[in-house]
């Protein structure tokens, strides 16, 4: 974690975890970076219907890509506590390779635009989602990628873990700051995100004020809208186009969290279970859009996860940004607030609700955009 002004944790306190968020730099590459579809963890909801997918099982199974996180990390991980809860790291990839090159030049490595830790409580009736801003300064642990060691570093942005070490390093970094073992990993990219929204028939939202952002190509008047994939991507990317927002990643995260709940409601109401063609189109798109850990790398495992999450509605999900403060040395970065972050991680580790006191004094969840989209 960052070690500055007493806000970062030491290696000895890694089990206590931290959190952070921050403003993006103003360079064009940073402006173009898109959202984590944190709802990735809920992409599994798209696969509700279980046995109904049997007739296309092999086709859908062939779409999936898996990463063996367990083999990559070995035994140097937090204890695997079997208490009925589940923790999933959901990330968005901003690789510019292939069809994603329309969002900018491929610079040789993908970064995580946003990361969310999804904690599903015992009983599978509610969940907490903690967003970790990409610009959070952390202590990154040593990682291994393609057989070579990637040396750790201090005071580096959280999203560099994914860039230099891939999914396994991202998981190891989250585990090192939280002290919580991740049960699963899910990644979604730009193109897959757009196609999934389009396959769902769009997502309905209501804006209370106009949103105009040339950088994210989004222009919306106040009122109700059904956003297609391109517009949805613009909404979760925008920072500068929302009146009253502070132009930071913190405000963007609030928009992302609001959008995720709207997306969940859309999935629930889209009627895929009574429309086999629609179900197949969505399942085909979803399985192509994501990369998972190898324990989820099959239609059977994903549908099993979907069934276990089926009773969780948007009203049963508590979303927050990990407690952070702006770095006094660089206002475009944030530092985890050690005490408040510890409250977050301790609560999740004990399968308890995150206390309201955890956000006291945090710059997170104060981006000024929470009331503009419903």
C-alpha positions as CSV (number, residue, x, y, z in Angstrom):
1,X,0.0,0.0,0.0
2,X,1.0,3.5,-0.2
3,X,3.2,4.5,2.6
4,X,2.7,8.2,3.1
5,X,1.3,10.3,6.0
6,X,0.4,7.3,8.0
7,X,-2.4,6.3,5.7
8,X,-0.8,3.3,4.1
9,X,-0.4,-0.1,5.6
10,X,2.9,-1.8,6.3
11,X,3.7,-5.3,5.1
12,X,3.0,-6.5,8.6
13,X,-0.6,-5.2,8.5
14,X,-1.4,-6.5,5.0
15,X,-4.0,-8.8,6.4
16,X,-6.0,-5.8,7.5
17,X,-6.4,-4.4,4.0
18,X,-7.0,-0.9,2.5
19,X,-8.8,1.0,-0.1
20,X,-8.5,4.0,-2.3
21,X,-9.7,6.1,-5.2
22,X,-8.4,9.0,-7.1
23,X,-8.6,11.5,-10.0
24,X,-7.3,10.4,-13.3
25,X,-4.5,12.2,-15.0
26,X,-5.6,14.4,-17.8
27,X,-3.6,12.6,-20.5
28,X,-5.7,11.3,-23.5
29,X,-5.0,7.6,-22.7
30,X,-6.4,8.0,-19.2
31,X,-9.4,9.8,-20.5
32,X,-10.2,7.0,-22.8
33,X,-10.0,4.3,-20.3
34,X,-13.4,2.6,-19.7
35,X,-15.3,1.0,-16.9
36,X,-15.2,-2.2,-15.2
37,X,-18.4,-3.9,-15.6
38,X,-18.6,-4.7,-12.0
39,X,-21.8,-6.4,-12.9
40,X,-19.5,-9.0,-14.3
41,X,-20.0,-10.9,-11.2
42,X,-23.7,-10.6,-12.1
43,X,-23.0,-11.7,-15.7
44,X,-23.8,-15.0,-14.1
45,X,-27.4,-13.8,-13.6
46,X,-27.6,-13.7,-17.4
47,X,-27.1,-17.4,-17.4
48,X,-30.1,-18.1,-15.2
49,X,-32.0,-21.1,-16.5
50,X,-29.4,-23.7,-15.9
51,X,-30.6,-26.8,-17.6
52,X,-32.2,-24.8,-20.4
53,X,-28.7,-24.2,-21.8
54,X,-27.9,-27.9,-22.1
55,X,-28.6,-28.0,-25.9
56,X,-25.9,-25.4,-26.6
57,X,-23.5,-26.5,-23.7
58,X,-20.5,-27.3,-25.9
59,X,-20.9,-24.1,-28.0
60,X,-21.0,-21.9,-25.0
61,X,-18.3,-23.8,-23.2
62,X,-16.0,-23.2,-26.1
63,X,-16.5,-19.4,-25.8
64,X,-15.0,-19.3,-22.3
65,X,-11.5,-18.3,-21.4
66,X,-9.9,-19.3,-18.1
67,X,-6.9,-18.3,-16.0
68,X,-5.5,-20.8,-13.4
69,X,-5.2,-18.4,-10.5
70,X,-4.6,-21.1,-7.9
71,X,-1.6,-22.6,-9.8
72,X,-0.2,-19.1,-10.3
73,X,-0.4,-18.0,-6.7
74,X,0.3,-21.3,-4.9
75,X,0.0,-21.3,-1.1
76,X,1.1,-17.7,-0.5
77,X,-2.5,-16.6,0.1
78,X,-4.9,-15.7,2.8
79,X,-6.6,-18.7,4.5
80,X,-9.5,-20.2,2.6
81,X,-12.3,-19.9,5.0
82,X,-15.3,-22.0,4.2
83,X,-18.1,-20.1,6.0
84,X,-20.7,-20.1,3.2
85,X,-19.7,-16.6,1.9
86,X,-18.0,-15.9,-1.4
87,X,-15.6,-13.2,-2.6
88,X,-15.2,-12.4,-6.3
89,X,-12.8,-9.9,-7.9
90,X,-14.4,-8.3,-10.9
91,X,-12.3,-6.3,-13.3
92,X,-12.6,-4.4,-16.6
93,X,-9.8,-4.7,-19.1
94,X,-8.8,-1.7,-21.2
95,X,-6.6,-3.6,-23.6
96,X,-6.5,-1.8,-27.0
97,X,-5.8,-5.0,-28.9
98,X,-8.1,-6.3,-31.6
99,X,-11.6,-4.7,-31.7
100,X,-10.8,-2.6,-28.7
101,X,-8.3,-0.4,-30.7
102,X,-11.1,2.1,-31.4
103,X,-10.6,3.3,-27.8
104,X,-7.0,4.2,-28.2
105,X,-3.6,2.8,-29.2
106,X,-2.5,-0.6,-28.0
107,X,0.4,0.2,-25.6
108,X,1.3,-3.4,-25.1
109,X,-0.5,-4.2,-21.8
110,X,-4.0,-4.1,-20.5
111,X,-4.9,-2.2,-17.3
112,X,-7.8,-2.5,-15.0
113,X,-10.0,0.5,-15.4
114,X,-12.0,-0.3,-12.2
115,X,-12.0,-3.2,-9.8
116,X,-14.7,-4.3,-7.5
117,X,-14.6,-6.9,-4.7
118,X,-18.0,-8.6,-4.6
119,X,-18.7,-10.2,-1.3
120,X,-21.7,-12.5,-1.3
121,X,-22.9,-13.2,2.2
122,X,-23.8,-16.6,3.6
123,X,-27.2,-17.6,2.5
124,X,-26.8,-15.9,-0.9
125,X,-29.5,-13.2,-0.2
126,X,-27.4,-10.1,-0.1
127,X,-24.0,-8.8,-1.2
128,X,-21.6,-5.9,-0.7
129,X,-19.5,-4.4,-3.5
130,X,-16.4,-2.4,-2.7
131,X,-14.9,-0.4,-5.6
132,X,-11.1,0.1,-5.6
133,X,-10.2,3.2,-7.7
134,X,-7.5,2.6,-10.3
135,X,-5.4,5.5,-9.1
136,X,-5.1,4.3,-5.5
137,X,-1.5,4.2,-4.5
138,X,-0.6,0.9,-3.0
139,X,2.3,-1.5,-2.2
140,X,2.3,-4.0,-5.0
141,X,3.6,-7.5,-4.0
142,X,6.1,-9.5,-6.1
143,X,4.2,-11.4,-8.8
144,X,5.0,-14.1,-11.4
145,X,3.9,-13.8,-15.0
146,X,4.9,-16.2,-17.8
147,X,7.5,-17.8,-15.6
148,X,9.3,-14.6,-14.7
149,X,9.2,-12.6,-11.5
150,X,7.7,-9.1,-11.5
151,X,9.2,-7.2,-8.7
152,X,6.8,-5.5,-6.4
153,X,6.8,-1.7,-5.7
154,X,5.7,0.9,-3.3
155,X,3.4,3.9,-4.1
156,X,2.3,2.6,-7.4
157,X,-1.2,2.8,-8.8
158,X,-3.5,-0.2,-8.1
159,X,-4.2,-0.8,-11.8
160,X,-0.5,-1.5,-12.5
161,X,-0.9,-4.9,-10.9
162,X,-3.1,-6.1,-13.7
163,X,-0.9,-4.4,-16.3
164,X,2.4,-5.9,-15.3
165,X,1.3,-9.2,-13.9
166,X,-2.1,-10.0,-15.4
167,X,-5.1,-11.5,-13.5
168,X,-3.0,-13.5,-11.0
169,X,-1.1,-10.4,-9.9
170,X,-4.3,-8.4,-9.6
171,X,-5.8,-11.1,-7.3
172,X,-2.6,-11.3,-5.3
173,X,-2.6,-7.5,-4.8
174,X,-6.2,-7.4,-3.7
175,X,-5.5,-10.3,-1.3
176,X,-2.5,-8.6,0.1
177,X,-4.3,-5.4,0.9
178,X,-7.5,-7.0,2.1
179,X,-6.4,-10.2,3.8
180,X,-9.3,-11.9,2.1
181,X,-8.9,-14.8,-0.3
182,X,-10.7,-14.3,-3.6
183,X,-12.8,-17.3,-4.5
184,X,-13.2,-16.3,-8.1
185,X,-12.0,-13.8,-10.7
186,X,-14.0,-12.4,-13.6
187,X,-12.8,-9.9,-16.3
188,X,-14.8,-8.1,-19.0
189,X,-13.4,-6.0,-21.9
190,X,-14.8,-3.0,-23.8
191,X,-16.2,-4.8,-26.8
192,X,-17.8,-7.5,-24.7
193,X,-19.4,-4.9,-22.5
194,X,-21.1,-3.1,-25.4
195,X,-22.3,-6.3,-27.0
196,X,-23.8,-7.6,-23.8
197,X,-25.8,-4.5,-23.3
198,X,-27.0,-4.6,-26.9
199,X,-28.0,-8.3,-26.5
200,X,-30.0,-7.4,-23.5
201,X,-31.9,-4.8,-25.5
202,X,-30.3,-1.8,-23.7
203,X,-30.5,-0.5,-20.2
204,X,-33.1,1.9,-18.9
205,X,-32.0,4.9,-16.8
206,X,-33.3,8.3,-15.8
207,X,-31.1,11.4,-15.7
208,X,-32.0,14.3,-13.6
209,X,-29.7,16.7,-15.5
210,X,-28.2,16.8,-18.9
211,X,-24.9,14.9,-19.5
212,X,-22.7,16.2,-22.2
213,X,-19.2,14.7,-22.6
214,X,-17.4,14.8,-26.0
215,X,-14.6,12.7,-24.6
216,X,-16.9,9.7,-23.9
217,X,-19.2,10.6,-26.8
218,X,-22.2,10.8,-24.5
219,X,-25.0,13.4,-24.8
220,X,-28.2,12.9,-22.8
221,X,-31.0,15.3,-22.0
222,X,-32.8,15.1,-18.6
223,X,-35.4,12.3,-18.6
224,X,-35.8,8.6,-19.3
225,X,-33.4,6.8,-21.7
226,X,-32.8,3.3,-23.0
227,X,-29.0,3.2,-23.5
228,X,-27.5,1.0,-26.1
229,X,-24.0,-0.6,-25.6
230,X,-22.1,2.4,-26.9
231,X,-24.1,4.9,-24.8
232,X,-23.7,2.7,-21.7
233,X,-20.0,2.5,-22.2
234,X,-20.0,6.3,-22.4
235,X,-21.9,6.7,-19.2
236,X,-19.6,4.5,-17.2
237,X,-16.6,6.3,-18.6
238,X,-17.7,9.9,-18.2
239,X,-16.1,12.2,-15.6
240,X,-16.4,15.7,-17.0
241,X,-19.8,15.7,-18.5
242,X,-21.9,15.5,-15.4
243,X,-22.8,18.9,-13.8
244,X,-21.7,19.1,-10.2
245,X,-19.2,16.2,-10.5
246,X,-15.7,16.7,-9.4
247,X,-14.1,15.3,-12.6
248,X,-12.4,12.5,-10.7
249,X,-12.6,8.7,-10.7
250,X,-14.6,8.9,-7.6
251,X,-17.5,10.5,-9.4
252,X,-17.2,8.0,-12.2
253,X,-17.4,5.1,-9.8
254,X,-20.7,6.5,-8.4
255,X,-22.1,6.4,-12.0
256,X,-20.8,2.9,-12.5
257,X,-22.5,1.7,-9.3
258,X,-25.8,3.3,-10.3
259,X,-25.6,1.8,-13.7
260,X,-24.9,-1.7,-12.4
261,X,-28.0,-1.7,-10.4
262,X,-30.0,-0.6,-13.4
263,X,-28.4,-3.3,-15.4
264,X,-29.3,-5.9,-12.8
265,X,-32.9,-4.8,-13.0
266,X,-32.8,-5.0,-16.7
267,X,-31.5,-8.6,-16.6
268,X,-34.2,-9.6,-14.2
269,X,-37.0,-8.0,-16.3
270,X,-35.7,-9.0,-19.8
271,X,-37.7,-12.2,-19.9
272,X,-34.9,-14.4,-21.1
273,X,-36.3,-17.5,-19.4
274,X,-39.4,-17.4,-21.6
275,X,-37.5,-16.6,-24.8
276,X,-35.0,-19.4,-25.8
277,X,-33.6,-17.4,-28.6
278,X,-33.0,-14.3,-26.4
279,X,-31.5,-16.6,-23.8
280,X,-29.0,-18.1,-26.2
281,X,-28.0,-14.7,-27.7
282,X,-27.3,-13.3,-24.3
283,X,-25.5,-16.4,-23.0
284,X,-23.4,-16.5,-26.2
285,X,-22.5,-12.9,-25.8
286,X,-21.8,-13.1,-22.1
287,X,-19.5,-16.2,-22.4
288,X,-17.5,-14.5,-25.1
289,X,-17.2,-11.3,-23.1
290,X,-15.6,-12.7,-20.0
291,X,-12.4,-14.3,-18.8
292,X,-12.7,-16.2,-15.5
293,X,-10.6,-18.3,-13.2
294,X,-10.5,-21.9,-14.2
295,X,-12.9,-22.9,-11.4
296,X,-15.6,-21.0,-13.2
297,X,-14.4,-21.8,-16.7
298,X,-17.4,-23.9,-17.8
299,X,-21.1,-23.3,-18.4
300,X,-21.9,-25.8,-15.6
301,X,-20.0,-23.8,-13.0
302,X,-21.3,-20.4,-14.2
303,X,-24.9,-21.6,-14.2
304,X,-24.3,-23.0,-10.7
305,X,-23.0,-19.6,-9.6
306,X,-26.0,-17.9,-11.3
307,X,-28.5,-20.1,-9.4
308,X,-26.8,-19.3,-6.1
309,X,-27.0,-15.6,-6.8
310,X,-30.5,-15.6,-8.2
311,X,-32.2,-14.3,-5.1
312,X,-30.0,-11.2,-4.9
313,X,-31.8,-8.1,-6.2
314,X,-30.3,-4.7,-6.7
315,X,-32.0,-3.6,-3.5
316,X,-30.0,-6.2,-1.6
317,X,-26.6,-4.9,-2.8
318,X,-24.6,-2.4,-0.7
319,X,-22.1,-0.5,-2.9
320,X,-19.3,1.7,-1.7
321,X,-15.9,3.0,-2.6
322,X,-13.0,1.9,-0.5
323,X,-12.2,4.7,2.0
324,X,-9.4,7.0,0.6
325,X,-8.0,10.5,0.8
326,X,-6.4,12.6,-1.9
327,X,-2.6,12.3,-1.9
328,X,-1.2,15.7,-0.8
329,X,1.9,15.1,-3.0
330,X,-0.3,14.4,-6.1
331,X,-4.0,15.3,-6.1
332,X,-4.5,13.0,-9.1
333,X,-3.9,10.1,-6.8
334,X,-5.5,8.8,-3.6
335,X,-4.3,6.9,-0.6
336,X,-6.1,4.3,1.4
337,X,-7.4,5.4,4.8
338,X,-5.9,2.6,7.0
339,X,-8.4,2.7,9.9
340,X,-11.5,3.0,7.8
341,X,-10.3,0.4,5.3
342,X,-9.6,-2.0,8.0
343,X,-13.2,-1.7,9.1
344,X,-14.3,-2.6,5.6
345,X,-12.1,-5.7,5.3
346,X,-12.7,-6.9,8.8
347,X,-16.4,-6.8,8.2
348,X,-16.2,-8.8,5.0
349,X,-13.8,-11.3,6.5
350,X,-16.3,-11.9,9.3
351,X,-19.2,-12.0,6.8
352,X,-20.8,-8.9,8.4
353,X,-22.3,-5.7,7.1
354,X,-19.8,-2.9,6.5
355,X,-20.4,-0.3,9.2
356,X,-21.3,3.2,8.2
357,X,-18.4,4.5,10.2
358,X,-16.1,3.0,7.5
359,X,-16.8,5.9,5.1
360,X,-16.2,8.7,7.7
361,X,-13.6,11.1,6.4
362,X,-13.3,9.3,3.0
363,X,-13.2,11.2,-0.3
364,X,-14.9,8.2,-1.8
365,X,-18.6,8.2,-2.5
366,X,-18.5,12.0,-2.6
367,X,-17.9,12.5,-6.3
368,X,-21.0,14.6,-6.7
369,X,-22.7,12.3,-9.3
370,X,-24.8,10.0,-7.2
371,X,-28.1,11.9,-7.7
372,X,-27.9,12.5,-11.5
373,X,-28.7,9.0,-12.7
374,X,-31.3,6.5,-11.5
